[in-house]
Amino acid sequence: MTVLAQCSPVHQLDGMKVRVMLIVGGRDTRVPPVQGMDMHIALLQRKIAHVWLYKPDEWHGFYNQQNIAELFEKVDAFLAANIGPVAGAANARRFQRRPRIARRHAPTPIRRSGPS
């Protein structure tokens, strides 16, 4: 086996300790769909639980509105199950804009050139 093949996630599954979600578009030209399918099959063979979302008519990103809605629902459920339902809300609150505090200082005097 080549060094590159040894680094492939498919050959790292026996030491895996995290939950996995695979999202694959069947028309993806950046990441060949066969790579996602190979990973899915390898996980099934090892009886490793995982979330699998395959859409044969999608690309590297999802563009169909129904598929996007299903994707978000599955990602939300996956994150809620693995990091907790409040984690997303806590991060959203952390990144909300804070109200601006009015600065109270004396206005800068206007300097005029020439005679006043």
C-alpha positions as MATLAB code, in Angstrom:
seq = 'MTVLAQCSPVHQLDGMKVRVMLIVGGRDTRVPPVQGMDMHIALLQRKIAHVWLYKPDEWHGFYNQQNIAELFEKVDAFLAANIGPVAGAANARRFQRRPRIARRHAPTPIRRSGPS';
ca = [
       0.000    0.000    0.000;
       1.350    3.429   -0.932;
       1.964    6.161    1.630;
      -0.894    8.171    0.139;
      -3.299    5.228    0.446;
      -2.241    4.667    4.070;
      -3.302    8.239    4.881;
      -6.761    7.769    3.389;
      -9.595    7.944    5.963;
     -10.919    4.625    4.645;
      -7.787    2.950    6.032;
      -7.995    4.773    9.386;
     -11.412    3.521   10.501;
     -10.231    0.961   13.049;
      -8.764    3.721   15.225;
     -11.645    6.128   14.756;
     -13.273    7.402   17.961;
     -15.630   10.059   16.641;
     -19.089   10.036   15.108;
     -19.268   10.479   11.354;
     -21.707   12.120    8.977;
     -21.146   11.616    5.252;
     -22.811   13.998    2.790;
     -22.347   13.100   -0.867;
     -23.638   14.566   -4.103;
     -23.763   12.053   -6.936;
     -22.754   14.639   -9.561;
     -19.846   16.108   -7.569;
     -16.860   16.835   -9.813;
     -14.515   17.986   -7.026;
     -14.755   14.949   -4.776;
     -15.655   11.822   -6.730;
     -18.835   10.329   -5.213;
     -17.189    6.907   -5.208;
     -14.944    8.099   -2.359;
     -17.963    8.803   -0.143;
     -19.566    5.520   -1.159;
     -16.351    3.612   -0.370;
     -16.282    5.197    3.087;
     -19.972    4.403    3.618;
     -19.435    0.752    2.658;
     -16.333    0.472    4.862;
     -18.269    1.879    7.839;
     -21.136   -0.557    7.216;
     -18.743   -3.517    6.986;
     -17.206   -2.571   10.351;
     -20.672   -1.960   11.838;
     -19.721    1.619   12.701;
     -22.811    3.782   13.158;
     -22.843    6.860   10.937;
     -25.193    9.265    9.197;
     -25.326    8.893    5.410;
     -26.903   11.472    3.113;
     -26.566   10.773   -0.596;
     -28.346   12.787   -3.255;
     -27.662   11.508   -6.784;
     -28.639   14.795   -8.488;
     -26.589   17.138   -6.279;
     -23.087   18.454   -6.784;
     -20.315   19.500   -4.362;
     -22.918   21.766   -2.809;
     -26.639   21.164   -2.572;
     -28.845   23.390   -4.738;
     -32.311   21.813   -4.675;
     -34.392   23.518   -1.950;
     -35.875   20.259   -0.634;
     -32.422   18.668   -0.447;
     -31.024   21.725    1.323;
     -33.828   21.561    3.906;
     -33.177   17.849    4.475;
     -29.435   18.523    4.736;
     -29.938   21.201    7.407;
     -32.341   18.995    9.368;
     -29.857   16.099    9.349;
     -26.882   18.283   10.248;
     -28.888   19.892   13.066;
     -29.917   16.475   14.422;
     -26.358   15.158   14.106;
     -24.884   18.123   15.986;
     -27.612   18.009   18.640;
     -26.920   14.307   19.222;
     -23.153   14.707   19.346;
     -22.425   18.080   20.897;
     -25.779   18.938   22.428;
     -28.781   20.974   21.332;
     -27.743   24.136   23.158;
     -24.235   24.308   21.706;
     -25.426   25.942   18.491;
     -27.582   28.458   20.351;
     -24.733   29.353   22.709;
     -22.383   30.023   19.813;
     -25.023   32.048   17.985;
     -25.492   34.252   21.056;
     -21.734   34.674   21.391;
     -21.443   36.079   17.879;
     -24.422   38.431   17.977;
     -23.607   42.093   17.571;
     -23.278   43.886   20.834;
     -24.976   47.264   21.183;
     -22.652   50.164   20.587;
     -21.855   52.224   23.630;
     -22.174   55.940   23.078;
     -18.919   57.670   23.865;
     -19.253   60.769   25.928;
     -16.536   63.243   25.258;
     -16.244   66.879   24.440;
     -16.578   67.666   20.772;
     -13.380   68.583   19.010;
     -13.269   72.330   18.376;
     -13.330   73.351   14.739;
     -10.239   75.276   13.740;
     -10.721   77.801   11.052;
      -7.987   79.254    8.991;
      -7.897   82.971    8.383;
      -9.577   85.823   10.307;
     -12.569   85.014   12.424;
];
